[in-house]
Structures are given as C-alpha cells and as structure tokens.
C-alpha cells in the first residue's frame, strides 16, 4: 500500500497526508477488530507501510536524478 501511494503521488505534501490517512485507517481498523475480539499486528503493518513508501520514493528520486525520469 505504501509503495503504491508513493509511486502514484509525486507531491511530498500530498504523499504525507495520504500516508497519515492510511495509518489512521489502519489504526482504526485494528482497534475495531480488537474490540470485536480479533487481533492484527498494527506496529508491523505500520512499519511496512512507511518503509515501502520511503523505499519507492527513494527509488523514484534516484531514477529522476540519474536518467531524467519525468512523470
């Protein structure tokens, strides 16, 4: 999810808002499942969301710098 957000959203401010929104949705979903007696690994899922988003952003920036990539 984080990778898809980072690949499709080029504006850093919009990307930040999208990631915060996704983290809020993930937290809310985890809370609802917890109240209903379920459990989801919230911290791991949040870390994966942020790490994949950052990795794709760094990769895209590297392409733009090295090969003149424009989107």
C-alpha positions in Angstrom: 0.0 0.0 0.0 2.8 2.4 0.9 4.6 1.6 -2.3 1.5 2.2 -4.4 0.9 5.6 -2.7 4.5 6.7 -3.2 4.5 5.6 -6.8 1.3 7.4 -7.7 1.6 10.6 -5.6 4.5 12.8 -6.6 3.8 15.8 -4.3 5.5 15.3 -0.9 2.8 17.1 1.0 0.0 15.0 -0.6 2.1 11.9 0.0 2.5 12.8 3.7 -1.3 13.3 4.0 -2.0 10.0 2.2 0.4 8.1 4.5 -1.1 9.7 7.6 -4.6 8.9 6.4 -3.6 5.3 5.7 -2.0 4.9 9.1 -5.2 6.3 10.7 -7.3 3.9 8.7 -5.0 1.0 9.7 -5.2 2.0 13.4 -9.0 2.4 13.3 -9.4 -1.0 11.7 -7.1 -2.6 14.2 -9.0 -1.0 17.1 -12.3 -2.2 15.7 -11.0 -5.7 15.3 -9.5 -5.7 18.8 -12.9 -4.6 20.3 -14.6 -7.4 18.4 -12.1 -9.9 19.9 -9.7 -10.1 17.0 -6.1 -9.1 16.7 -3.9 -7.6 14.0 -0.2 -6.7 14.2 -0.6 -2.9 14.0 3.1 -1.9 14.6 4.4 -4.3 11.9 1.9 -3.3 9.4 2.5 0.4 10.0 6.3 -0.1 9.7 5.9 -1.9 6.4 3.6 0.9 5.1 6.2 3.6 5.9 9.3 1.6 4.8 7.8 0.6 1.4 6.6 4.1 0.8 10.1 5.5 1.7 11.8 2.9 -0.5 9.7 3.6 -3.5 10.1 7.4 -3.0 13.9 7.0 -2.8 14.0 4.7 -5.9 11.8 7.2 -7.9 14.1 10.1 -6.9 17.1 8.1 -7.9 15.6 7.4 -11.3 14.7 11.1 -11.8 18.3 12.1 -10.9 20.2 9.5 -12.9 18.0 9.0 -16.0 16.0 12.2 -16.4 12.8 10.4 -15.4 9.8 12.6 -15.5 6.2 11.7 -14.6 
